[in-house]
């Protein structure tokens, strides 16, 4: 194979590698937040903040150990879309924590967390 052809082939491999890394980075760091924003709309920022603070909460990590993964599930969207109940799961080294959040849209239009409950499972 001529040297020029191998150089072109190497360039494509580098380009594909860079594209794969960029896709992985986006999905890992921005994908869940983007997905939550698409599903939840306005309350997504409040949910993201709750998930982030729960991951480092001493009350939670004393039971779970270091958090290794997190996922969320919307349980109930009302017809008026003024209330929201969701769960998110934090997988830890020693146990898992399931956190259930109840949220309501205030008359001002801002979303507020009105209640939360945490269940630990081995």
C-alpha positions in Angstrom: 0.0 0.0 0.0 1.4 3.4 -0.9 2.6 5.7 2.0 0.0 8.4 1.0 -2.9 5.9 1.3 -1.8 4.7 4.7 -1.5 8.3 5.9 -5.1 9.0 4.8 -6.3 5.8 6.4 -4.6 6.8 9.7 -6.3 10.2 9.5 -9.7 8.6 9.3 -9.0 6.3 12.2 -8.0 9.4 14.3 -11.1 11.3 13.2 -13.4 8.3 14.1 -11.6 7.9 17.5 -12.1 11.6 18.3 -15.8 11.4 17.3 -16.3 8.3 19.4 -14.7 10.0 22.4 -16.8 13.2 21.9 -20.0 11.1 21.7 -19.1 9.1 24.9 -18.2 12.3 26.8 -21.5 14.0 25.8 -23.6 11.0 26.7 -21.8 10.5 30.0 -21.8 14.1 31.2 -24.7 15.8 29.4 -26.9 13.0 28.1 -28.9 12.3 31.3 -29.4 16.0 32.0 -30.5 16.6 28.4 -32.9 13.6 28.6 -34.3 14.9 31.9 -34.9 18.3 30.4 -36.7 16.8 27.5 -38.9 14.6 29.7 -39.5 16.9 32.6 -39.2 20.4 31.2 -38.7 23.1 33.9 -38.3 20.9 37.0 -35.3 19.1 35.4 -32.9 21.6 37.0 -34.3 21.0 40.5 -34.2 17.2 40.0 -30.6 17.4 38.8 -29.6 19.5 41.8 -31.4 17.0 44.1 -29.6 14.1 42.5 -26.2 15.8 42.7 -26.6 16.8 46.4 -27.9 13.3 47.3 -24.8 11.7 45.7 -22.6 13.4 48.2 -24.9 13.6 51.2 -23.3 12.2 54.3 -26.7 10.9 55.5 -27.0 8.8 52.3 -23.4 7.8 51.7 -23.0 6.6 55.3 -25.5 3.8 54.3 -24.5 3.3 50.7 -20.8 4.0 50.5 -19.4 5.7 47.4 -22.2 6.2 44.8 -21.3 4.3 41.6 -24.4 5.0 39.4 -27.6 6.9 39.3 -30.9 6.6 37.3 -34.3 8.2 37.5 -37.9 7.2 36.7 -40.9 9.5 36.4 -43.9 7.9 38.1 -46.8 10.2 37.6 -47.3 13.4 35.6 -50.7 14.9 36.3 -52.9 16.0 33.4 -52.4 19.7 34.4 -48.6 19.1 34.6 -48.5 21.0 37.9 -47.3 18.1 40.0 -44.7 15.5 39.6 -43.7 12.3 41.5 -40.4 10.7 40.6 -37.9 8.2 41.9 -34.2 8.1 41.4 -31.9 5.3 42.3 -28.4 5.8 43.6 -26.3 2.6 43.4 -23.6 2.4 46.1 -20.7 0.2 47.0 -22.5 -1.3 50.1 -26.2 -0.7 49.4 -28.6 1.3 47.1 -30.8 4.3 47.9 -34.1 4.9 46.3 -35.2 8.5 46.7 -38.8 9.5 45.9 -39.6 13.2 45.3 -42.9 14.9 45.2 -42.8 18.2 43.4 -45.5 20.9 42.8 -45.7 24.0 40.6 -46.2 27.0 42.7 -48.7 29.8 41.7 -45.6 31.9 40.9 -44.7 29.3 38.2 -41.6 28.0 40.1 -41.3 24.3 40.9 -40.8 23.3 44.5 -39.9 20.0 46.1 -42.7 19.4 48.7 -41.6 16.0 50.1 -38.9 13.4 49.8 -38.5 9.9 51.1 -35.4 7.7 51.0 -35.4 3.9 51.1 -32.1 1.9 51.5 -31.8 -1.6 50.2 -28.8 -4.0 50.5 
